[in-house]
Amino acid sequence: MPAPLLSLWAFVVTAPLTFTRLSEEALIYSGLFGGAALLCLLGAWHARHLPNRDTRHGLMALLLASSLWASAQLVFLLADTSAVAYAAYTTGLVIGFSTVWAWLYFCSAYSGRDLHRRLPVVVGSALLFGGITLLKLTNSQHGLYFGISPSDNPLTLFAVDRYLLYWLTTTLSYALVLVGFFMLAELWLHVRGRTRAIVGLFSLMLLPIVGNALGLLVPSIADLYHEPLGVAAFALGVLFVARDQLVSVQEVGTRDKPALILGPNAHVRSYNTAAETLFPALQNQDALNQPLDEVLPEVAATRTAHHPVLKTMRNNTIRYYRIAESRLRTGGAPVHLLVLMDVTDRERQFREQEQLVQSITESVSDGILQVSFEHGIVYANQAMASMFGYRTPMALQTTPPSALFADPDAAQQVQSTLRRSGHFTGEVTFCRHDASQFVGRLSATLIRDDHGDPAYYNGVLVDLTVQKNRERALQAAKEEAETAARLKENLLATMNHEMRTPLTTIIGFSEVLTQQTNGATQRFAERIQRGGRRLEHTLESLLILSKLRSGTYTLHPTSLPLAPFVDDMIAQFEERAAANDLTLTTTAPPADACSNASPPRLDPNGCRHILTHLIDNALKFTPPGGTVTVQAYRTDDSVHFVVQDTGIGIPADLQDAVFTPFKQVSEGPTRAYEGSGIGLAIVRDMTETMGGTVTLDSTEDTGSRVTVRIPLPIAPPPDAE
């Protein structure tokens, strides 16, 4: 084991006995250095709470190194052999020089510089520290740094002789310490308020210079280092008395942006020169320790606003500053840091976009609003204000959002749904300013902040008053129409019962009279019979049309051979056609017809009504000598009924109207042709009930062609074998 280590080990074993021989002065100094070592260790433990990482690391290194330096000095005081004294003094020299670099690291970090992170500075410092440390450790070989000799000093048993290298290194160390103080002084010059205590505490680190100077006058203390005592006093004051000032001064002094420190109850504690330049009110020292709302009321108001952007006027130019607030971790009373960041360009762009959006929202008829969970209604357009009976959106914004709902539970339901799913859409009953109520459709979307917490929601409100009134009007009209339809059905049913029985009697007796009389009586009976049958036909047509229009007509499809069916229909009209000198005949199917297909499944009564009215119309409007042809055929997917005549034709502008009930080409009491005008309406409605279409092709003075196409149901595929 090396001799110095053996000497230190022997010293540790015999140290308790050493205290018994110390003088009173030595015991006092031993207590001071021992207390300084413990105090610096305790300070390093508390320094871990400082918020700035580099400042925290630098201060902890400074305090730990000072604790070791004080311990080395204590060992030197208690040393009873030259080997122990030599080892302790050498260790103190090395550790003491390391505190200089820890101090510079701390000053660089605390003043907001990055010297401690620049690689050239770090490498140069390491080389310088290593070279000087090597000189100190090799002093026993070259003897150019210091020497140890026995002494009758009441404090120590050994005296230290310092040589040229010692004084050069000491001068360099104090020069570097002053560099650190210059960095701090520049920081302090940028801070207003509560810096005296910090400056005073840092000044404690200069007191060892006084102690060392006294050593020149008092030889008994000339061999001792007093720097650890100064660092210990600094640690005691900064970390246990003025830690919040230490943090506050750094936070405002290292920023080039305007910054303020607020203490409890939002009192102004300190600020930097940038804030003083921005706010002339801060140039008065009376602003310190005053409430923020009295010193800078515009900042106090903006600080709590939903959009914390402050508008200022500097050199006749409008500038915008966003207030960023954070709580400083000092270990004491709550301290808040306000930093004002110049966001003029971004805010101008934002306000231009906001004006554009506002111009758009003000042009819509729907209500648009933004509701903050903390500040209430922060935006509403004019439509929203008018919807609730307010003259301006600003008046609406003073109303609590819950007051807009007729039912408070509905307000809670909207917020709960938004927080749960992020969206809400539904009809809600709202309350106007005059206490009247209305129903609106609210569509809202939740917006969260940077932490994921609900911040506000954007909503669009549509007033459904007009729609609800329209719906009620439509419902009333629907009920009225249904009532009219029921009355019509009842009327037609009554007519069917009350008129058909007398008509049957009239037609029957007129037929008997026609057979049993002659002359004028017979002619009168024939006219009665024709009028009765015409009235019976009209009544039947009305009943069929009513069923078709009401959707109560029921189809009964069955197999229907087309050729016999058409022949039977023509046979019913042959006598009438002959009486009017008209030719009524059938024509052959076209080439694409399916001649060998099985009979289609159709509703016979429906087809009979279609052909009856088509043939009746063709005979009615074809002059004597004309021709009416009927054609019926089947294709792969449909059945076609075609009735063509050489009659008077229909004008082009009336071809759509003739399918309207009671609409005729010739109307009024002087019309040329008799009829109710519902035949073609029945044809169209019956065809559409069967799923088909009706096509009319007509030319005046040439004739008309009506084609009815009825689709056939798709036959199921044959079963696979």
URMOBEL-V697136 format. One line per field, one symbol per residue. burial: b if it has 16 or more other C-alpha atoms within 10 Angstrom, else e. Layout:
burial->???
//
This chain:
burial->eeebeebbeebeeebeeeeeebeeebbebbebbbbbbbbbbbbbebbeebeeebbbbbbbbbbbbbbbbbbbbbbbbbbbbbbbbbbbbbbbbbbbbbbbbbbbbbbbbbbbeeebeeeeeeeeeeeebeebbebbeeeeeeebbbeeeeeeeebbbbbbeeeebbeebeeebeebbebbbebbeebbebbbbbbeebeebbebbbbbbebbeebeeeebbbbbbbbbbbbbbbbbbbbeebbbbbbbbbbbbbbebbbbbbbeebbbbbbbbbbbebbeebeeeebbbbbbeebbeebbebbeeeebbbbeeeeeeebbbbbebeebbbeeeebbbbbbbbbbeebeeeeeeeeeebeebbeeebbbbbbbeeebbbbbbbbbbbbbbbeebbebbeeebbebbbeeeebeebbeebbeebbbbeebbbbbbeeebbbbbbbbbbbeeeeeebbbbbbbbbbbeeeeeeeeeeeeeeeeeeeeeeeebeebeeebeeebeebeebbeebbebbeeeeeeebeebbebbeebbebbebbebbbbbbbbeeeeeeeeeeebebeeebeebbeebeeebeebebbbbbeeeeeebeeeeeebebbbebbebbbbbbbebbbbbbbeebbbbbbbbbbeebbbbbbbbbbbbbeeeeeeebbebebbeeeeeeeeeeebbbbbbbbbbbbbbbebbbeeebbeeebbbbbbbbbbeeeeeeeee
//
